[in-house]
Amino acid sequence: MVEKSEKVKEAERFSLLARDIDNSEDLAPMMEDIVNKIEVQEIPKPKKEKKTKQDINNPTSIYLKDYVGSGAGLGELSYKKLEAVGVTTIYDILIRGSNEVKAYTDMEDARLHNLIQICKKVLENSKRTRNPKLSISELRKYKKNMTKIPSGCIELDDMLGGGVELEALTEVYGAFASGKTQFAYSILVEAMFRNGWKVVWIDCEDTFDPDRLHQIIKARGYGLDKTEDELSDYIDSHLSYIHTPNTDMVVEEVNILSRKLVEDESIKLLILDGAIGQFREEYLGRGTLASRQQNLAKFIGILKNSAYFFNIAVLFTNQVGTDPAKMYGDPTYAVGGNIVGHGSTYRLYFQKRGKKRFATAIDSPKQAVFDVEFALNEKGVDNP
């Protein structure tokens, strides 16, 4: 039998006596006696966790929230403004640039300069981003040892110096059915299975076909030792797919891309299928040309800086237009104008001539302009 506590016994005694007492004045002494016997326990207030501030002379954290109020020039209000637009790490500050950060926060030049210098100090100790002050011999060795992503077509890979390169923007443009997306599939498969890397695919034209991806994987001899479920699990763990039907969504995904790249360093390839074409579709007429090009410049700038700071490869496909005033030569041009052209490290022009496909290296830091033939089959792009 459970023994009653003293407090319970007192309460029961009070209840029995209260039945026989009509005068409230007689109750007062007894209530006071009971109250005095009750122990009042004070509930301790939860202690606030003391925020550890970064040493601005030797900064190590990549997260901006750790520099709020630390003398880095970043206040609570400025941080909240930056956080609202997806700028949460030192990578974001360096990728966006001082002008964009200032536009969001109205920070004074001195504070902004101090913050950027701290961001640079963090990168000096980072092994992920290439040192921007390598000697020529060091840079040559670095480039030589850089892992490439081959396409499976020898001549196409030779055109790119061995395959799609890290820290670079590779643009592939051409008319419909010229092989742009098939080339992207081929690079995707090799990155996942040959290099063991993770990939982000942003589909702007809603043309991604999982069945075609499986066909290319098996035709290239990958995943044959796996069951269908095991192969699907491997693909799901190595490929992040995002469909963006308009420019607002694709810009948002690119702006917050750094979150994925910070959390997972095994992501080494970003593919955007048809992103530039969306700007063409939504910004119609000459009256919107300036606005379109400004937004494109910011978009390409973020892609290019992300490729460098995160040491990833960026591959994007592009649409074409035709210049009716051009009387001689090929009237075909890539959409996006000089902004896209100058932003790309490699530019490949794909053409369909009958049943044959050809690629032209329009711009390459390694090769002169020349043409190669390639085939499209169950392997994606292949040797002719």
Stockholm file with secondary structure:
# STOCKHOLM 1.0

chainA/1-384         MVEKSEKVKEAERFSLLARDIDNSEDLAPMMEDIVNKIEVQEIPKPKKEKKTKQDINNPTSIYLKDYVGSGAGLGELSYKKLEAVGVTTIYDILIRGSNEVKAYTDMEDARLHNLIQICKKVLENSKRTRNPKLSISELRKYKKNMTKIPSGCIELDDMLGGGVELEALTEVYGAFASGKTQFAYSILVEAMFRNGWKVVWIDCEDTFDPDRLHQIIKARGYGLDKTEDELSDYIDSHLSYIHTPNTDMVVEEVNILSRKLVEDESIKLLILDGAIGQFREEYLGRGTLASRQQNLAKFIGILKNSAYFFNIAVLFTNQVGTDPAKMYGDPTYAVGGNIVGHGSTYRLYFQKRGKKRFATAIDSPKQAVFDVEFALNEKGVDNP
#=GR chainA/1-384 SS CCCCCHHHHHHHHHHHHHHHCCCHHHHHHHHHHHHHHSCCCCCCCCCCCCCCCCCTTSCCCCBGGGGTTTTSSCCHHHHHHHHHTTCCBHHHHHHHCHHHHHHHHCCCHHHHHHHHHHHHHHHHTCSSSCCTTCCHHHHHHHHHTCCCBCCSCHHHHHHTTSSBCTTEEEEEEESTTSSHHHHHHHHHHIIIIISCCEEEEEESSSCCCHHHHHHHHHHTTCSTTSCHHHHHHHHHHHEEEEECCSHHHHHHHHHTHHHHHHHCTTEEEEEEESHHHHHHHHSCSGGGHHHHHHHHHHHHHHHHHHHHHTTCEEEEEECEEECTTCCSSCCEEETTHHHHHHHCSEEEEEEEETTEEEEEEEECSSCCSCEEEEEEETTEEECC
#=GC SS_cons         CCCCCHHHHHHHHHHHHHHHCCCHHHHHHHHHHHHHHSCCCCCCCCCCCCCCCCCTTSCCCCBGGGGTTTTSSCCHHHHHHHHHTTCCBHHHHHHHCHHHHHHHHCCCHHHHHHHHHHHHHHHHTCSSSCCTTCCHHHHHHHHHTCCCBCCSCHHHHHHTTSSBCTTEEEEEEESTTSSHHHHHHHHHHIIIIISCCEEEEEESSSCCCHHHHHHHHHHTTCSTTSCHHHHHHHHHHHEEEEECCSHHHHHHHHHTHHHHHHHCTTEEEEEEESHHHHHHHHSCSGGGHHHHHHHHHHHHHHHHHHHHHTTCEEEEEECEEECTTCCSSCCEEETTHHHHHHHCSEEEEEEEETTEEEEEEEECSSCCSCEEEEEEETTEEECC
//
